[in-house]
């Protein structure tokens, strides 16, 4: 990853997250509004951002309860892909989660084969879905 990319557990603005949703194509329906995104951020246990200078280039978050967590919205600005940003954001989310939960889950919608597997996730049921479990203790 480019050394000038800063990864931190900071809460971005809902507007910045919505702009990133738009850039990665996750708001084609137009249902992601700033107000709804703010509610989602407020309910998140952890948010991680990646910045290149002042530019918001990556994001991920965790939701959950006392026992389980789900990783959501792991995304990278299209102009900054293939630089290790998503891996760094995911690693920071997993650092936050270490020792806190009985299970950590995600749904792989990335179409990047092997990405989550190299971070120790496995498919819950490879024949029916993309739900993945973390295979090691956190």
C-alpha positions in Angstrom: 0.0 0.0 0.0 1.1 3.5 -0.7 2.7 5.0 2.4 0.8 8.2 1.9 -2.5 6.4 2.5 -3.7 6.9 6.1 -5.9 4.2 7.7 -7.8 5.1 10.9 -10.8 4.3 13.0 -12.5 7.5 12.3 -16.1 8.2 11.5 -16.5 9.9 8.1 -19.4 12.2 7.2 -22.4 10.5 5.7 -22.0 12.7 2.7 -18.5 11.4 2.1 -19.6 7.8 2.4 -22.5 8.4 0.0 -20.1 9.9 -2.6 -18.0 6.7 -2.3 -21.2 4.6 -2.7 -21.9 6.5 -5.9 -18.4 6.1 -7.2 -18.3 2.3 -6.6 -21.8 1.9 -8.1 -23.6 0.9 -4.9 -26.3 3.5 -5.1 -27.8 2.8 -8.5 -31.2 2.6 -6.9 -30.8 6.0 -5.2 -32.0 4.6 -1.9 -28.8 5.5 -0.1 -29.6 8.9 1.3 -27.4 11.1 3.6 -29.9 10.7 6.4 -30.0 6.9 6.1 -26.3 6.7 5.8 -25.9 8.8 8.9 -28.2 6.4 10.8 -26.1 3.5 9.6 -22.9 5.2 10.7 -24.4 6.0 14.1 -25.3 2.3 14.6 -21.9 1.0 13.5 -19.6 -0.4 16.2 -16.5 0.6 14.2 -15.8 2.6 11.1 -12.5 2.7 9.3 -11.4 5.2 6.7 -8.6 5.4 4.2 -7.4 8.8 3.1 -4.9 10.0 0.5 -4.1 13.5 1.8 -7.6 14.9 2.3 -9.2 12.6 -0.3 -11.5 9.9 1.1 -10.5 6.7 -0.8 -11.6 3.8 1.3 -14.1 2.7 3.9 -15.4 -0.2 5.9 -17.6 -0.7 9.0 -18.7 -3.3 11.5 -22.2 -3.7 13.0 -23.1 -6.3 15.6 -24.0 -7.1 19.1 -22.3 -8.6 22.2 -21.7 -11.9 20.4 -21.4 -11.4 16.6 -20.2 -8.9 14.2 -20.7 -8.3 10.5 -18.3 -6.5 8.2 -20.1 -4.2 5.8 -19.4 -1.6 3.1 -15.7 -2.5 2.4 -15.1 -0.3 -0.6 -12.3 1.6 -2.4 -12.4 4.6 -4.6 -12.1 3.3 -8.2 -9.0 5.5 -8.9 -7.2 3.9 -5.9 -7.9 0.2 -6.4 -5.2 -2.5 -6.4 -3.1 -0.6 -3.9 -3.9 -2.6 -0.8 -6.4 -0.2 0.6 -9.3 -2.6 1.1 -6.9 -5.1 2.7 -5.6 -2.4 5.1 -9.2 -1.3 6.0 -10.2 -4.9 6.6 -7.1 -5.5 8.7 -8.0 -2.5 10.9 -11.6 -3.7 11.2 -10.3 -7.1 12.3 -7.9 -5.5 14.8 -10.8 -3.7 16.4 -12.8 -7.0 16.5 -10.0 -9.1 18.0 -11.2 -10.8 21.2 -14.6 -9.0 21.2 -17.0 -11.5 19.3 -17.8 -15.2 19.0 -18.1 -14.8 15.3 -17.4 -12.4 12.5 -19.3 -12.6 9.2 -19.6 -10.9 5.9 -21.3 -11.4 2.5 -18.8 -11.4 -0.3 -20.2 -9.3 -3.1 -16.8 -8.3 -4.4 -16.3 -10.7 -7.3 -12.6 -10.5 -6.4 -11.8 -14.2 -6.1 -9.7 -15.1 -3.1 -9.7 -11.7 -1.5 -11.5 -12.6 1.7 -9.9 -16.0 1.9 -6.5 -14.5 2.2 -7.8 -12.7 5.3 -8.9 -16.1 6.8 -12.6 -16.1 5.8 -14.3 -19.2 4.4 -17.6 -19.7 2.7 -20.3 -20.8 5.1 -21.9 -22.9 2.4 -20.0 -22.7 -1.0 -23.0 -24.1 -2.9 -25.7 -21.7 -1.8 -24.3 -18.3 -0.8 -21.5 -15.9 -0.3 -21.8 -15.7 3.5 -18.3 -16.0 5.0 -17.0 -16.8 8.4 -13.7 -15.8 9.9 -11.8 -19.1 10.5 -9.5 -18.0 13.3 -10.1 -16.7 16.8 -10.4 -13.0 16.9 
